Amino acid sequence: MTCCCFRSTSTKKDTSSSHTPKEIHGHPLNNVRHFSDKELISATDNYHLSNKIGRGGFGTVFKGTLKDGRQVAVKTLSASSKQGVGEFLSEIKTLSNVKHPNLVELIGCCVQGPSRALVYEHVENGSLDSALLGTRSANIQLDWKKRSAICVGTAKGLAFLHEELVPHIVHRDIKASNVLLDRDFNPKIGDFGLAKLFPDDITHISTKIAGTTGYLAPEYALGGQLTMKADVYSFGVLMLEIISGKSSSKTNRGEPHKLFLEWAWQLYEEGKMLELVDPEMKEYPEKEVIKYIKVAFFCTQSVASRRPLMTQVVDMLSKEIQLNDKQIAAPGFFMDSRESSLKKSPSDSIIAQFSNSSVSITQVTAR
């Protein structure tokens, strides 16, 4: 594979990282290490396919080793992806000054000619998506101790973004594939390409809808009004995935086109919460698992104002707090129209169905 951040290397003379521009499209590239093409080619063995560890919507991720022996993940940006440039800049702006044990660390970037790449710390056990929903490896056994720690750690990372950083940050794409696991299975939130800065003096941001079907909060999918509670909703869905070992993007759980969250809520209403639990977990503390399921439903309530703050979620998960079940209201449901038997559409519109008004089906086109 002869790509250099998607640029030919055969005739170009390398430019050292010291000549890397200080800004791109008017945006400063401060507080990050600048890598040259040559450094990243050497680190990834010329982007060899054997070092490919992932692929996103805007490029490919390769494992690499720097000259000092440090292992890194190099996220390249396809030269043809105009939308990816915005994502590239957003990740730098968001992560250049952010350090937290539950967030993936941005080490640096490559901006050289048409080349664009982000260099992150390498996280040994890959994504939660692969560990939880992919082919189960004998080396990766997610018992309840690991799963509960992943829930708490991810909640702490989000609480840091939402409440400790100034300006606050809304991630907008919390999902299993964007949570990485280190060698000790500590979770690290990654992929901040859709993240938005959220000043203290505003209540919401009206923005183009972005994210992943199955995790999108209904009020955001319907109206494009973004608050931090959209991340809280996504986290609640993620918790249910961690507990159940099932993907929120899959339907047909005994009934045609039954949504993941709808299925989970039905079990909750029927008092069968433990039927949610992943059968791969042979032993687990039933009382604690039930508490985690209830916290997940607190997070996914259809009315955003009823959802807790992430600091409250951390407390509910990690402390002996008595939850008031009567305060748990039904979650909001929706699905991509292409997955729905209720209405067929070739577009990327969203079919939204709110649990408190289940007879009303509204089609909404993302703006």
Stockholm file with secondary structure:
# STOCKHOLM 1.0

chainA/1-367         MTCCCFRSTSTKKDTSSSHTPKEIHGHPLNNVRHFSDKELISATDNYHLSNKIGRGGFGTVFKGTLKDGRQVAVKTLSASSKQGVGEFLSEIKTLSNVKHPNLVELIGCCVQGPSRALVYEHVENGSLDSALLGTRSANIQLDWKKRSAICVGTAKGLAFLHEELVPHIVHRDIKASNVLLDRDFNPKIGDFGLAKLFPDDITHISTKIAGTTGYLAPEYALGGQLTMKADVYSFGVLMLEIISGKSSSKTNRGEPHKLFLEWAWQLYEEGKMLELVDPEMKEYPEKEVIKYIKVAFFCTQSVASRRPLMTQVVDMLSKEIQLNDKQIAAPGFFMDSRESSLKKSPSDSIIAQFSNSSVSITQVTAR
#=GR chainA/1-367 SS CCCSSSSCCSSCCCCCGGGSCSEETTEECTTSEECCHHHHHHHTTTTCGGGEEEEETTEEEEEEECTTSCEEEEEECCTTCHHHHHHHHHHHHHHTTCCCTTBCCEEEEEEETTEEEEEEECCTTCBHHHHHHSCCCTTCCCCHHHHHHHHHHHHHHHHIIIIISSSEEECSCCSGGGEEECTTCCEEECCCTTCEEECTTCSCEECCCCSCTTTCCHHHHHHCEECTHHHHHHHHHHHHHHHHCCCTTCCCSSSTTCCHHHHHHHHHHTTCGGGGSCTTCCCCCHHHHHHHHHHHHHHTBSSGGGSCCHHHHHHHHHSCCCCCGGGCCCBEEEEEGGGCSSCCCSSCCEEEEEGGGTTCEEEECCC
#=GC SS_cons         CCCSSSSCCSSCCCCCGGGSCSEETTEECTTSEECCHHHHHHHTTTTCGGGEEEEETTEEEEEEECTTSCEEEEEECCTTCHHHHHHHHHHHHHHTTCCCTTBCCEEEEEEETTEEEEEEECCTTCBHHHHHHSCCCTTCCCCHHHHHHHHHHHHHHHHIIIIISSSEEECSCCSGGGEEECTTCCEEECCCTTCEEECTTCSCEECCCCSCTTTCCHHHHHHCEECTHHHHHHHHHHHHHHHHCCCTTCCCSSSTTCCHHHHHHHHHHTTCGGGGSCTTCCCCCHHHHHHHHHHHHHHTBSSGGGSCCHHHHHHHHHSCCCCCGGGCCCBEEEEEGGGCSSCCCSSCCEEEEEGGGTTCEEEECCC
//
